[in-house]
Amino acid sequence: MTADAGRETPGSRLLLCALPLLAIVGYAVALVLPWHHRWDPALSAYRIVDGLQGASWLLVVIVLCAGLAWLLSREQAGFYTKMTAAITAFLALTGIVVDYLNWQAVAGQTNSPDYVGPGFYIALAGSGALVLGTVLSWRWLDSW
């Protein structure tokens, strides 16, 4: 029995499809939770913004993850599926990092305390699931 014998099980394909779907759920939850705060001149105070107001780019990542889950469910998934997974994970992580750095810069410019809400951290966890799915797809799709 080789080390690759366990890779061809239907459960492993189910896991590959479930990880992008888990990322979709994480991103969807992150969109409705508090994300950052923004100065509101009308109120002369900070107001908490949710993911739709502060990170609407996640909608694009959700669509890409849905396409990735569909590609991973197909029997003939191969090189293009791997590249789609890598590009999607790269875009999601880049978006999270840029969003974090942008809000840190805004907080520094306005001399205000930075605030990163739970929505950001749930989106970060969703990106972790997406990266895990990408790594597993690169390893397992060769054996199918």
Secondary structure, 3 states (H helix, E strand, C coil): CCCCHHHHCHHHHHHHHHHHHHHHHHHHHHHHCEEEEEEECCCCEEEEEEHHHHCCCHHHHHHHHHHHHHHHHCCCCCHHHHHHHHHHHHHHHHHHHHHHHHHHHHHHHCCCCCCCCHHHHHHHHHHHHHHHHHHHHHHHHHHC
